[in-house]
């Protein structure tokens, strides 16, 4: 079956612009996660959605970052007023339930000039 | 807080060499431990996992044993192939939790 998909695969933007990154989880998965992978760094947790519960936003690095998940499926991560330090690969993962194996998408590579 | 430390490399090996990638962790409670692999141009994939002390996870010739006494989960493979070239991430998740803590990743190059 289809895995987790993300779009765009690459995004180049200018400092100060807003960007939206999209994640389509595996159908039926109730849990969705966003991570950031900076060059030479491990994965940094950003935000977690579980079903219709309020998301855990504890990993968002600043109030320029926000995410929503519509209808318990597709999720959009928005970065406002992008900065050069936001350049990274943004990874989305989903799992059937909380605590179960996470399946990752291929990521969106963001470059802020 | 919970954390994972792994040797970062890059590690360069010849085909059929023995591989060890070290991973140690710090955690409260009894975490589950994971190794993920990221092949070039692809997303992370779960390689193997272990959920309690002394468990051995294994897959595709790779194995790792959950050692509580040394808080380690080292990844090993007896004979690597060129196709094993990838980045390997050690990770932990605490019991009942959702947040998975990842190491920085270890890049492996295998040359023919």
Backbone of each chain as ProteinMPNN parsed JSONL, in Angstrom:
{"seq_chain_A": "XXXXXXXXXXXXXXXXXXXXXXXXXXXXXXXXXXXXXXXXXXXXXXXXXXXXXXXXXXXXXXXXXXXXXXXXXXXXXXXXXXXXXXXXXXXXXXXXXXXXXXXXXXXXXXXXX", "coords_chain_A": {"N_chain_A": [[0.824, -1.196, 0.0], [0.227, 2.396, -0.119], [2.746, 4.509, 1.151], [3.831, 6.959, 3.586], [3.513, 10.169, 2.318], [5.079, 13.181, 1.209], [5.05, 16.65, 0.421], [6.253, 19.79, -0.893], [9.013, 17.978, -2.439], [11.366, 19.315, -2.472], [12.15, 22.629, -1.475], [12.869, 25.921, -2.125], [13.297, 29.034, -0.728], [12.988, 32.551, -0.007], [14.463, 34.405, 2.628], [12.265, 35.461, 5.159], [9.914, 34.881, 3.862], [6.823, 32.973, 3.906], [6.281, 29.447, 4.319], [4.667, 26.38, 3.379], [4.412, 23.041, 4.27], [3.526, 19.783, 3.334], [1.964, 16.798, 4.512], [0.949, 13.531, 3.88], [-0.392, 11.024, 5.624], [-0.184, 7.441, 6.213], [-3.087, 5.709, 5.308], [-5.576, 5.372, 7.767], [-3.883, 5.526, 9.893], [-3.605, 6.861, 13.104], [-1.896, 8.468, 14.493], [0.399, 11.139, 14.038], [3.479, 12.62, 13.241], [5.846, 15.292, 13.257], [9.175, 15.991, 12.358], [12.412, 17.554, 12.464], [15.344, 17.574, 10.59], [18.413, 18.653, 10.76], [21.483, 19.567, 9.07], [23.91, 17.196, 9.698], [22.843, 16.671, 12.158], [20.776, 14.908, 14.549], [17.372, 13.701, 14.507], [14.983, 16.105, 15.269], [12.301, 16.44, 17.34], [9.19, 17.907, 16.554], [6.267, 18.264, 16.551], [3.249, 16.545, 17.514], [0.424, 14.688, 16.617], [-2.488, 13.067, 17.734], [-5.146, 11.32, 16.834], [-8.161, 12.966, 17.463], [-7.323, 14.5, 19.501], [-5.863, 17.288, 21.31], [-2.942, 18.628, 19.846], [0.498, 17.811, 20.662], [2.675, 20.272, 21.09], [5.176, 20.688, 21.968], [7.74, 20.585, 20.904], [8.074, 22.553, 19.008], [10.12, 25.075, 17.692], [9.793, 27.851, 17.736], [7.335, 30.552, 17.775], [6.894, 30.997, 15.158], [6.459, 28.707, 13.9], [3.923, 26.437, 13.055], [1.317, 23.95, 13.01], [-1.223, 22.0, 11.513], [-3.823, 19.559, 11.418], [-6.04, 18.291, 9.333], [-9.226, 16.868, 9.475], [-8.252, 14.608, 10.67], [-6.365, 13.488, 9.035], [-4.531, 14.511, 6.548], [-1.713, 16.626, 7.084], [-0.41, 19.902, 7.636], [2.516, 21.708, 7.87], [3.475, 24.856, 8.825], [5.715, 27.461, 8.301], [6.389, 30.612, 9.277], [7.685, 33.749, 8.127], [10.365, 32.904, 7.32], [13.666, 31.928, 8.357], [17.237, 31.723, 7.847], [18.285, 29.729, 9.435], [16.254, 27.932, 9.521], [16.575, 26.196, 7.491], [16.587, 22.883, 6.526], [15.849, 19.333, 6.573], [12.566, 18.376, 6.606], [10.726, 16.036, 8.211], [8.026, 13.777, 8.127], [6.057, 11.482, 9.95], [3.982, 8.603, 10.496], [1.853, 6.579, 12.585], [0.002, 3.633, 13.475], [-1.219, 3.652, 15.963], [-0.572, 5.589, 18.934], [2.704, 5.103, 20.125], [3.266, 2.915, 18.587], [5.017, 1.413, 15.784], [6.672, 3.829, 13.843], [6.232, 5.14, 10.62], [8.055, 6.626, 8.124], [7.962, 9.478, 5.938], [9.514, 10.624, 2.814], [10.525, 13.128, 3.244], [10.823, 16.765, 3.19], [13.017, 18.907, 1.713], [14.153, 21.882, 2.796], [15.351, 24.999, 1.862], [16.466, 28.037, 2.878], [17.176, 31.085, 1.597]], "CA_chain_A": [[0.0, 0.0, 0.0], [0.956, 3.646, -0.175], [3.395, 4.927, 2.378], [3.685, 8.364, 3.922], [4.031, 11.031, 1.259], [5.295, 14.565, 1.599], [5.274, 17.559, -0.699], [7.094, 19.374, -2.021], [10.212, 17.245, -2.031], [12.36, 20.358, -2.263], [11.59, 23.976, -1.483], [13.813, 26.996, -1.927], [12.551, 30.25, -0.468], [13.777, 33.682, 0.462], [14.296, 34.779, 4.034], [11.116, 36.313, 5.421], [8.7, 34.338, 3.236], [6.162, 31.861, 4.591], [6.234, 28.198, 3.556], [3.783, 25.325, 3.86], [4.866, 21.702, 3.934], [2.367, 18.9, 3.452], [2.196, 15.385, 4.813], [-0.172, 12.601, 3.764], [0.002, 9.817, 6.363], [-0.765, 6.179, 5.768], [-4.515, 5.665, 5.6], [-5.93, 4.632, 8.972], [-2.975, 5.835, 11.002], [-4.183, 7.925, 13.92], [-0.825, 9.308, 15.047], [1.229, 11.801, 13.025], [4.61, 13.306, 13.871], [6.761, 16.087, 12.438], [10.538, 16.107, 12.863], [13.332, 18.343, 11.647], [16.69, 16.988, 10.513], [19.38, 19.629, 10.276], [22.701, 18.952, 8.561], [24.792, 16.648, 10.72], [22.138, 16.529, 13.431], [19.744, 13.888, 14.603], [16.015, 14.187, 14.285], [14.452, 16.947, 16.337], [10.845, 16.352, 17.395], [8.514, 19.194, 16.459], [4.869, 18.26, 16.969], [2.616, 15.23, 17.463], [-1.029, 14.637, 16.6], [-3.082, 11.751, 17.997], [-6.583, 11.35, 16.638], [-8.785, 14.285, 17.577], [-6.818, 15.165, 20.703], [-5.029, 18.467, 21.088], [-1.574, 18.206, 19.511], [1.62, 18.142, 21.549], [3.489, 21.221, 20.329], [6.305, 21.025, 22.84], [8.991, 20.633, 20.179], [8.147, 23.655, 18.045], [11.219, 25.926, 18.159], [9.366, 29.243, 17.946], [5.931, 30.766, 17.395], [6.787, 31.09, 13.693], [6.119, 27.358, 13.445], [2.609, 25.937, 13.45], [0.894, 22.814, 12.208], [-2.59, 21.556, 11.693], [-4.16, 18.27, 10.806], [-7.446, 18.409, 8.987], [-9.973, 15.622, 9.324], [-7.513, 13.474, 11.179], [-5.546, 12.855, 7.994], [-3.441, 15.336, 6.012], [-1.181, 17.648, 7.981], [0.388, 20.971, 7.035], [3.438, 22.439, 8.754], [3.685, 26.202, 8.287], [6.781, 28.272, 8.887], [6.205, 32.012, 8.877], [8.865, 34.626, 8.178], [11.465, 31.945, 7.404], [15.03, 32.368, 8.621], [18.208, 30.803, 7.251], [18.474, 28.576, 10.318], [15.157, 26.978, 9.321], [16.968, 25.264, 6.436], [16.69, 21.526, 7.08], [14.894, 18.385, 6.003], [11.415, 18.213, 7.492], [10.227, 14.672, 8.058], [6.73, 13.433, 8.702], [5.886, 10.051, 10.205], [2.685, 8.246, 11.061], [1.764, 5.246, 13.172], [-1.382, 3.21, 13.62], [-1.613, 4.239, 17.25], [0.549, 6.106, 19.713], [3.617, 4.118, 20.668], [3.557, 1.85, 17.634], [6.09, 1.706, 14.827], [6.476, 5.014, 13.012], [6.62, 5.038, 9.219], [8.486, 7.96, 7.73], [7.947, 9.937, 4.559], [10.848, 10.924, 2.269], [10.984, 14.426, 3.713], [10.893, 17.977, 2.36], [14.277, 19.617, 1.928], [13.891, 23.316, 2.748], [16.52, 25.868, 1.833], [16.108, 29.443, 3.006], [18.313, 31.894, 1.121]], "C_chain_A": [[0.858, 1.246, 0.0], [1.55, 3.952, 1.184], [3.068, 6.364, 2.689], [4.264, 9.188, 2.776], [4.121, 12.465, 1.769], [5.497, 15.407, 0.344], [5.468, 18.977, -0.191], [8.293, 18.573, -1.533], [11.359, 18.214, -1.753], [11.678, 21.713, -2.327], [12.714, 24.967, -1.216], [13.009, 28.272, -1.757], [13.496, 31.335, 0.006], [13.475, 33.953, 1.933], [13.121, 35.746, 4.179], [9.822, 35.812, 4.81], [8.115, 33.244, 4.123], [6.203, 30.625, 3.694], [5.251, 27.23, 4.212], [4.289, 23.991, 3.358], [3.722, 20.738, 4.245], [2.784, 17.468, 3.722], [0.895, 14.603, 4.666], [0.204, 11.309, 4.476], [-0.594, 8.572, 5.717], [-2.226, 6.131, 6.215], [-4.788, 4.817, 6.835], [-5.012, 4.885, 10.15], [-3.516, 7.036, 11.778], [-3.134, 8.899, 14.449], [0.037, 9.862, 13.922], [2.252, 12.664, 13.73], [5.337, 14.147, 12.819], [8.107, 16.163, 13.155], [11.322, 17.028, 11.94], [14.71, 17.7, 11.741], [17.62, 18.026, 9.915], [20.665, 18.914, 9.909], [23.569, 18.486, 9.716], [24.146, 16.452, 12.077], [21.194, 15.351, 13.371], [18.396, 14.504, 14.32], [15.535, 14.936, 15.516], [12.93, 16.893, 16.275], [10.236, 17.745, 17.343], [7.117, 19.154, 17.068], [4.271, 16.883, 16.733], [1.098, 15.394, 17.514], [-1.478, 13.203, 16.894], [-4.6, 11.889, 17.882], [-7.112, 12.775, 16.672], [-8.316, 15.052, 18.811], [-6.017, 16.396, 20.333], [-3.597, 18.023, 20.823], [-0.579, 18.569, 20.606], [2.586, 19.003, 20.745], [4.808, 21.515, 21.02], [7.636, 21.149, 22.105], [9.128, 21.784, 19.204], [9.161, 24.688, 18.54], [10.84, 27.38, 18.382], [7.922, 29.385, 17.501], [5.783, 31.021, 15.893], [6.348, 29.756, 13.099], [4.717, 26.99, 13.946], [2.259, 24.759, 12.564], [-0.56, 22.53, 12.499], [-2.787, 20.236, 10.984], [-5.66, 18.26, 10.581], [-8.075, 17.03, 8.839], [-9.232, 14.399, 9.804], [-6.629, 12.806, 10.158], [-4.378, 13.756, 7.617], [-3.015, 16.386, 7.031], [-0.357, 18.657, 7.19], [1.229, 21.621, 8.124], [3.716, 23.772, 8.095], [4.81, 26.885, 9.044], [6.609, 29.684, 8.366], [7.537, 32.753, 8.982], [10.144, 33.774, 8.302], [12.805, 32.633, 7.624], [15.987, 31.327, 8.037], [18.402, 29.562, 8.13], [17.325, 27.576, 10.244], [15.495, 25.96, 8.23], [17.251, 23.894, 7.033], [15.821, 20.614, 6.234], [13.792, 18.184, 7.032], [10.765, 16.874, 7.191], [8.894, 14.508, 8.761], [6.702, 11.922, 8.898], [4.477, 9.806, 10.717], [2.763, 6.851, 11.655], [0.298, 4.923, 13.412], [-1.985, 3.776, 14.907], [-0.357, 4.807, 17.901], [1.399, 4.944, 20.213], [3.926, 2.972, 19.731], [4.576, 2.32, 16.594], [5.733, 2.899, 13.956], [7.003, 4.749, 11.606], [6.872, 6.451, 8.704], [8.248, 8.227, 6.244], [9.358, 10.281, 4.105], [11.38, 12.283, 2.683], [10.841, 15.537, 2.689], [12.184, 18.689, 2.724], [14.019, 21.093, 1.722], [15.208, 24.078, 2.792], [16.046, 27.31, 1.861], [17.334, 30.281, 2.654], [18.366, 33.262, 1.8]], "O_chain_A": [[2.082, 1.163, 0.107], [0.944, 3.692, 2.223], [2.133, 6.93, 2.122], [5.377, 8.929, 2.32], [3.354, 12.895, 2.629], [6.041, 14.941, -0.657], [4.904, 19.339, 0.842], [8.548, 18.507, -0.331], [12.212, 17.957, -0.903], [10.757, 21.929, -3.115], [13.421, 24.869, -0.213], [12.127, 28.559, -2.567], [14.643, 31.076, 0.37], [12.356, 33.746, 2.402], [12.997, 36.715, 3.43], [8.742, 36.264, 5.191], [8.801, 32.669, 4.968], [6.165, 30.735, 2.468], [5.035, 27.258, 5.424], [4.563, 23.824, 2.169], [3.045, 20.856, 5.267], [3.808, 16.992, 3.233], [-0.129, 14.962, 5.248], [1.046, 10.563, 3.976], [-1.405, 8.656, 4.794], [-2.552, 6.469, 7.352], [-4.301, 3.691, 6.948], [-5.323, 4.504, 11.279], [-3.838, 8.076, 11.205], [-3.459, 10.03, 14.81], [0.366, 9.152, 12.972], [1.937, 13.356, 14.698], [5.431, 13.765, 11.653], [8.181, 16.365, 14.367], [10.945, 17.251, 10.789], [15.175, 17.335, 12.821], [17.615, 18.252, 8.705], [20.92, 17.8, 10.366], [23.921, 19.268, 10.599], [24.824, 16.105, 13.045], [20.853, 14.856, 12.296], [18.289, 15.672, 13.945], [15.663, 14.465, 16.646], [12.338, 17.263, 15.262], [10.714, 18.66, 18.014], [6.813, 19.913, 17.988], [4.726, 16.141, 15.863], [0.563, 16.135, 18.338], [-0.914, 12.247, 16.363], [-5.246, 12.502, 18.731], [-6.589, 13.668, 16.006], [-8.842, 16.119, 19.127], [-5.551, 16.538, 19.203], [-3.09, 17.133, 21.507], [-0.789, 19.509, 21.373], [3.238, 18.515, 19.822], [5.482, 22.491, 20.687], [8.569, 21.758, 22.627], [10.198, 21.974, 18.625], [9.076, 25.133, 19.685], [11.508, 28.076, 19.147], [7.347, 28.463, 16.923], [4.672, 31.236, 15.408], [5.921, 29.685, 11.947], [4.381, 27.208, 15.11], [2.837, 24.587, 11.491], [-1.058, 22.79, 13.595], [-2.033, 19.855, 10.089], [-6.445, 18.225, 11.528], [-7.534, 16.148, 8.171], [-9.54, 13.279, 9.398], [-6.179, 11.68, 10.371], [-3.351, 13.761, 8.295], [-3.841, 16.957, 7.743], [0.302, 18.313, 6.209], [0.715, 22.03, 9.165], [4.144, 23.823, 6.942], [4.843, 26.883, 10.274], [6.675, 29.925, 7.161], [8.39, 32.427, 9.807], [10.9, 33.909, 9.263], [13.048, 33.745, 7.155], [15.594, 30.192, 7.766], [18.655, 28.47, 7.619], [17.403, 26.497, 10.831], [14.781, 24.971, 8.064], [18.068, 23.766, 7.945], [15.147, 21.057, 5.304], [14.06, 17.86, 8.189], [10.317, 16.614, 6.075], [8.674, 15.038, 9.85], [7.263, 11.175, 8.095], [3.854, 10.692, 11.302], [3.617, 6.047, 11.283], [-0.539, 5.818, 13.536], [-3.098, 4.3, 14.923], [0.765, 4.537, 17.471], [0.874, 3.928, 20.669], [4.77, 2.133, 20.047], [4.938, 3.495, 16.551], [4.635, 2.975, 13.403], [8.09, 4.199, 11.433], [6.031, 7.341, 8.828], [8.322, 7.323, 5.412], [10.295, 10.241, 4.902], [12.563, 12.567, 2.496], [10.749, 15.291, 1.487], [12.42, 19.03, 3.883], [13.703, 21.523, 0.613], [16.06, 23.832, 3.646], [15.314, 27.75, 0.975], [18.375, 30.205, 3.306], [19.258, 34.06, 1.512]]}, "seq_chain_B": "XXXXXXXXXXXXXXXXXXXXXXXXXXXXXXXXXXXXXXXXXXXXXXXXXXXXXXXXXXXXXXXXXXXXXXXXXXXXXXXXXXXXXXXXXXXXXXXXXXXXXXXXXXXXXXXX", "coords_chain_B": {"N_chain_B": [[16.948, 14.557, 30.804], [15.674, 12.104, 28.451], [18.008, 10.618, 26.203], [20.094, 9.863, 23.355], [23.196, 8.62, 22.342], [25.401, 8.228, 19.716], [28.068, 6.863, 17.735], [29.291, 8.856, 15.159], [30.657, 8.722, 12.742], [31.886, 9.539, 9.41], [31.724, 6.018, 8.703], [33.792, 3.898, 7.001], [33.926, 0.965, 5.217], [35.169, -2.096, 3.805], [33.601, -4.351, 1.507], [32.089, -7.21, 2.948], [33.257, -6.886, 5.405], [33.235, -6.702, 9.052], [30.755, -5.054, 10.93], [30.305, -2.624, 13.437], [28.305, -0.361, 15.089], [28.253, 1.911, 17.565], [25.97, 2.59, 20.221], [24.682, 4.355, 22.9], [22.521, 5.042, 25.675], [20.505, 7.303, 27.638], [18.023, 7.196, 29.976], [14.954, 7.468, 31.77], [13.033, 5.043, 33.492], [11.894, 2.294, 31.491], [12.867, 2.052, 28.502], [11.922, 1.447, 25.025], [14.039, 0.379, 22.402], [15.516, 1.289, 19.288], [16.727, 0.792, 15.942], [16.992, 2.733, 13.104], [17.173, 3.019, 9.532], [18.386, 5.001, 6.881], [18.337, 5.088, 3.586], [20.05, 6.408, 0.695], [18.32, 9.185, -0.553], [15.888, 8.319, 0.381], [13.207, 7.843, 2.834], [13.322, 7.415, 6.461], [13.574, 4.098, 7.686], [12.33, 1.565, 9.797], [14.665, -0.589, 11.153], [15.316, -2.509, 13.147], [14.201, -3.552, 16.426], [14.048, -3.519, 20.053], [12.401, -4.325, 23.014], [12.756, -4.835, 25.706], [15.105, -5.472, 28.372], [17.929, -7.444, 27.501], [16.733, -8.445, 25.255], [17.101, -9.31, 21.805], [17.18, -7.636, 18.841], [16.711, -8.25, 15.361], [17.374, -8.15, 11.831], [17.647, -8.412, 8.34], [20.254, -9.376, 8.509], [21.434, -7.707, 10.308], [21.931, -7.064, 13.792], [21.095, -6.26, 17.211], [21.566, -5.957, 20.681], [19.774, -5.352, 23.593], [21.173, -3.901, 26.225], [20.922, -3.45, 29.445], [22.591, -3.109, 31.614], [24.827, -1.816, 30.663], [23.677, 0.245, 29.408], [23.321, 0.207, 26.559], [23.017, -0.315, 22.981], [24.2, -1.574, 20.68], [24.772, -1.737, 17.185], [25.265, -4.419, 14.963], [26.778, -6.213, 12.231], [27.704, -9.063, 10.497], [28.861, -9.272, 7.938], [29.186, -6.896, 5.739], [27.505, -5.339, 2.932], [27.729, -3.574, -0.21], [25.264, -2.438, -0.658], [24.403, -1.827, 1.86], [25.203, 0.669, 2.478], [24.387, 3.647, 3.973], [22.61, 5.874, 6.226], [22.5, 5.364, 9.664], [20.339, 5.362, 12.395], [20.123, 5.441, 15.856], [17.624, 5.031, 18.346], [15.283, 5.876, 20.985], [12.308, 5.183, 22.856], [10.214, 5.977, 25.472], [8.394, 3.887, 27.748], [4.983, 3.694, 27.089], [5.026, 6.196, 26.074], [5.064, 8.689, 23.407], [6.975, 10.153, 22.203], [9.873, 9.915, 20.356], [13.284, 9.7, 20.783], [16.059, 10.509, 18.91], [19.364, 9.547, 17.88], [22.265, 11.235, 16.459], [22.828, 10.065, 14.07], [24.665, 7.771, 12.026], [26.869, 7.607, 9.441], [27.403, 5.224, 6.975], [29.687, 3.949, 4.706], [30.159, 1.526, 2.285], [32.57, -0.056, 0.445], [33.235, -1.66, -2.665]], "CA_chain_B": [[15.967, 13.966, 29.924], [16.101, 10.957, 27.654], [18.882, 10.966, 25.091], [20.817, 8.784, 22.686], [24.5, 9.012, 21.826], [25.95, 7.22, 18.815], [29.244, 7.256, 16.975], [28.723, 9.481, 13.985], [31.354, 8.37, 11.515], [31.463, 8.387, 8.629], [32.431, 4.755, 8.787], [34.047, 3.334, 5.666], [34.336, -0.437, 5.302], [35.178, -2.893, 2.576], [32.56, -5.38, 1.457], [32.283, -8.411, 3.767], [33.845, -6.558, 6.714], [32.342, -6.718, 10.215], [30.304, -3.712, 11.286], [29.731, -2.263, 14.735], [28.007, 1.054, 15.33], [27.945, 1.998, 18.99], [24.866, 3.437, 20.666], [24.372, 4.313, 24.322], [21.345, 5.856, 25.943], [20.149, 7.75, 28.98], [16.568, 7.23, 30.03], [14.255, 7.042, 32.982], [12.099, 3.968, 33.177], [12.309, 1.146, 30.678], [12.531, 2.436, 27.126], [12.133, 0.591, 23.865], [15.187, 0.851, 21.634], [15.316, 1.09, 17.863], [17.643, 1.253, 14.909], [16.391, 3.098, 11.831], [18.125, 3.184, 8.447], [17.968, 5.935, 5.828], [19.093, 4.908, 2.358], [20.133, 7.667, -0.063], [17.116, 9.628, -1.233], [14.677, 7.694, 0.921], [12.856, 8.155, 4.215], [13.795, 6.481, 7.47], [12.852, 2.839, 7.816], [12.685, 0.807, 10.981], [15.517, -1.735, 10.852], [15.06, -3.509, 14.18], [13.867, -2.961, 17.712], [14.026, -4.387, 21.23], [11.52, -3.65, 23.955], [13.14, -5.036, 27.104], [16.503, -5.858, 28.605], [18.434, -8.718, 26.981], [16.126, -8.753, 23.96], [17.923, -9.064, 20.632], [16.472, -7.345, 17.605], [17.495, -8.647, 14.191], [16.718, -7.969, 10.542], [18.548, -8.249, 7.19], [21.619, -9.698, 8.92], [21.825, -6.808, 11.388], [21.364, -7.376, 15.092], [21.479, -5.4, 18.326], [21.076, -6.505, 21.944], [19.416, -4.356, 24.614], [21.989, -4.148, 27.408], [20.545, -2.475, 30.459], [23.704, -2.863, 32.549], [25.752, -0.865, 30.037], [22.791, 1.189, 28.684], [23.809, 0.22, 25.182], [22.227, -1.023, 21.962], [25.135, -1.495, 19.553], [24.343, -2.406, 15.953], [26.328, -5.251, 14.382], [26.505, -7.083, 11.082], [28.898, -9.873, 10.305], [29.455, -9.131, 6.624], [28.415, -5.817, 5.097], [27.444, -5.267, 1.48], [27.677, -2.203, -0.739], [23.88, -1.969, -0.521], [24.169, -1.392, 3.244], [25.611, 2.071, 2.595], [23.214, 4.399, 4.419], [22.769, 6.491, 7.539], [21.832, 4.55, 10.675], [19.946, 6.151, 13.558], [19.689, 4.772, 17.078], [16.53, 5.815, 18.923], [14.577, 5.281, 22.118], [10.995, 5.702, 23.217], [9.907, 5.473, 26.79], [7.181, 3.068, 27.84], [3.735, 4.446, 27.112], [5.196, 7.525, 25.496], [4.998, 8.797, 21.956], [8.125, 10.884, 21.691], [11.042, 9.088, 20.082], [14.527, 10.47, 20.771], [16.985, 9.95, 17.93], [20.753, 9.96, 17.844], [22.632, 12.122, 15.35], [22.99, 9.288, 12.842], [26.012, 7.299, 11.663], [26.907, 7.347, 8.001], [28.21, 4.065, 6.612], [30.045, 3.719, 3.307], [30.753, 0.218, 2.033], [33.159, -0.055, -0.887], [33.395, -2.994, -3.267]], "C_chain_B": [[16.546, 12.801, 29.158], [16.981, 11.4, 26.493], [19.581, 9.73, 24.565], [22.123, 9.345, 22.154], [25.031, 7.9, 20.939], [27.169, 7.768, 18.109], [28.762, 7.742, 15.618], [29.4, 9.083, 12.689], [31.794, 9.598, 10.77], [32.344, 7.16, 8.85], [32.571, 4.214, 7.379], [34.597, 1.926, 5.836], [34.396, -1.043, 3.912], [34.073, -3.932, 2.664], [33.017, -6.604, 2.237], [32.979, -8.132, 5.095], [32.775, -6.632, 7.799], [32.026, -5.283, 10.621], [29.854, -3.654, 12.738], [29.502, -0.767, 14.747], [27.524, 1.153, 16.767], [26.793, 2.963, 19.26], [24.7, 3.257, 22.167], [23.23, 5.279, 24.592], [21.28, 6.263, 27.407], [18.641, 7.866, 29.006], [16.089, 6.898, 31.426], [13.328, 5.904, 32.58], [12.725, 2.905, 32.298], [11.956, 1.405, 29.214], [12.579, 1.27, 26.153], [13.241, 1.216, 23.032], [15.051, 0.434, 20.174], [16.586, 1.423, 17.085], [16.823, 1.513, 13.646], [17.503, 3.246, 10.803], [17.537, 4.131, 7.405], [18.874, 5.739, 4.626], [19.065, 6.201, 1.558], [18.829, 7.974, -0.786], [15.826, 9.055, -0.709], [14.404, 8.158, 2.347], [13.429, 7.134, 5.171], [12.927, 5.236, 7.489], [13.278, 2.166, 9.112], [13.494, -0.42, 10.565], [15.287, -2.862, 11.859], [14.739, -2.794, 15.484], [13.956, -4.011, 18.813], [13.27, -3.638, 22.32], [11.863, -3.891, 25.416], [14.559, -5.562, 27.181], [16.767, -7.284, 28.135], [17.73, -9.174, 25.702], [17.147, -8.493, 22.862], [17.006, -8.789, 19.464], [17.339, -7.738, 16.431], [16.672, -8.479, 12.932], [17.797, -7.779, 9.476], [20.002, -8.509, 7.562], [22.167, -8.782, 10.001], [21.223, -7.323, 12.693], [21.877, -6.394, 16.141], [20.826, -5.97, 19.581], [20.911, -5.384, 22.956], [20.169, -4.709, 25.892], [21.701, -3.083, 28.455], [21.737, -2.123, 31.358], [24.709, -1.864, 31.983], [24.996, 0.232, 29.28], [23.235, 1.343, 27.233], [22.908, -0.597, 24.273], [23.047, -0.959, 20.671], [24.625, -2.303, 18.365], [25.515, -3.176, 15.357], [25.829, -5.973, 13.146], [27.807, -7.791, 10.745], [29.616, -9.625, 8.987], [28.642, -8.097, 5.842], [28.509, -5.9, 3.576], [27.398, -3.807, 1.047], [26.287, -1.609, -0.53], [23.528, -1.555, 0.913], [24.597, 0.056, 3.471], [24.38, 2.936, 2.852], [23.595, 5.154, 5.688], [21.922, 5.706, 8.531], [21.587, 5.401, 11.927], [19.532, 5.226, 14.697], [18.624, 5.648, 17.739], [15.935, 5.103, 20.125], [13.229, 5.949, 22.315], [10.618, 5.109, 24.544], [8.544, 4.794, 26.827], [5.949, 3.947, 27.934], [3.827, 5.816, 26.484], [5.06, 7.506, 23.987], [6.27, 9.397, 21.382], [9.313, 9.944, 21.548], [12.259, 9.994, 19.996], [15.534, 9.776, 19.871], [18.413, 10.417, 18.192], [21.029, 10.773, 16.588], [22.799, 11.381, 14.033], [24.444, 8.948, 12.566], [26.002, 6.937, 10.194], [27.869, 6.208, 7.727], [28.431, 4.044, 5.106], [30.664, 2.34, 3.191], [31.276, 0.211, 0.605], [33.409, -1.478, -1.361], [34.851, -3.409, -3.295]], "O_chain_B": [[17.747, 12.539, 29.206], [16.73, 12.434, 25.874], [19.652, 8.697, 25.23], [22.146, 10.432, 21.577], [25.104, 6.748, 21.367], [27.297, 8.975, 17.906], [27.913, 7.104, 14.995], [28.766, 9.106, 11.634], [32.061, 10.623, 11.396], [33.535, 7.263, 9.141], [31.587, 4.088, 6.65], [35.605, 1.718, 6.512], [33.758, -0.564, 2.974], [33.664, -4.338, 3.752], [34.187, -6.983, 2.19], [33.263, -9.069, 5.841], [31.577, -6.628, 7.515], [32.902, -4.418, 10.652], [29.118, -4.521, 13.209], [30.411, 0.007, 14.447], [26.515, 0.554, 17.14], [26.664, 4.004, 18.616], [24.588, 2.131, 22.652], [23.002, 6.217, 23.829], [21.904, 5.659, 28.279], [18.044, 8.544, 28.17], [16.73, 6.15, 32.164], [12.893, 5.831, 31.431], [13.928, 2.653, 32.356], [10.882, 1.024, 28.747], [13.197, 0.24, 26.423], [13.364, 2.439, 22.966], [14.534, -0.641, 19.869], [17.407, 2.231, 17.52], [16.073, 0.655, 13.18], [18.641, 3.559, 11.152], [16.349, 4.07, 7.09], [20.03, 6.163, 4.631], [18.151, 7.009, 1.724], [18.301, 7.147, -1.529], [14.767, 9.28, -1.296], [15.252, 8.781, 2.985], [13.96, 6.107, 4.749], [11.709, 5.306, 7.329], [14.452, 2.198, 9.479], [13.054, -1.199, 9.72], [15.089, -4.017, 11.482], [14.973, -1.595, 15.629], [13.942, -5.214, 18.555], [13.485, -2.442, 22.519], [11.317, -3.218, 26.29], [15.13, -6.03, 26.196], [15.96, -8.192, 28.334], [18.106, -10.196, 25.127], [17.959, -7.574, 22.965], [16.151, -9.61, 19.13], [18.56, -7.587, 16.479], [15.451, -8.638, 12.939], [18.764, -7.052, 9.702], [20.899, -7.907, 6.972], [23.237, -9.039, 10.552], [20.154, -7.934, 12.704], [22.935, -5.784, 15.986], [19.678, -6.411, 19.549], [21.813, -4.568, 23.146], [19.848, -5.691, 26.561], [22.18, -1.953, 28.357], [21.873, -0.983, 31.804], [25.368, -1.148, 32.737], [25.607, 1.05, 28.593], [23.488, 2.447, 26.751], [22.144, -1.45, 24.724], [22.62, -0.353, 19.688], [24.113, -3.411, 18.525], [26.624, -2.651, 15.257], [24.649, -6.301, 13.017], [28.875, -7.179, 10.716], [30.838, -9.751, 8.913], [27.553, -8.39, 5.348], [29.458, -6.452, 3.019], [27.07, -2.921, 1.836], [26.151, -0.416, -0.256], [22.459, -0.99, 1.145], [24.372, 0.606, 4.549], [23.446, 2.956, 2.05], [24.73, 5.087, 6.159], [20.756, 5.416, 8.263], [22.489, 6.06, 12.443], [18.695, 4.34, 14.52], [18.717, 6.874, 17.695], [16.063, 3.888, 20.271], [13.038, 7.119, 21.985], [10.687, 3.896, 24.739], [7.659, 5.101, 26.028], [5.886, 4.846, 28.773], [2.826, 6.522, 26.37], [4.954, 6.446, 23.369], [6.602, 9.177, 20.218], [9.706, 9.266, 22.497], [12.267, 10.951, 19.223], [15.827, 8.594, 20.05], [18.641, 11.531, 18.663], [20.143, 10.976, 15.758], [22.9, 12.013, 12.982], [25.342, 9.744, 12.839], [25.236, 6.08, 9.753], [29.011, 6.221, 8.187], [27.479, 4.112, 4.328], [31.599, 2.017, 3.923], [30.52, 0.444, -0.339], [33.744, -2.37, -0.581], [35.173, -4.5, -3.766]]}, "name": "protein", "num_of_chains": 2, "seq": "XXXXXXXXXXXXXXXXXXXXXXXXXXXXXXXXXXXXXXXXXXXXXXXXXXXXXXXXXXXXXXXXXXXXXXXXXXXXXXXXXXXXXXXXXXXXXXXXXXXXXXXXXXXXXXXXXXXXXXXXXXXXXXXXXXXXXXXXXXXXXXXXXXXXXXXXXXXXXXXXXXXXXXXXXXXXXXXXXXXXXXXXXXXXXXXXXXXXXXXXXXXXXXXXXXXXXXXXXXXXXXXXX"}
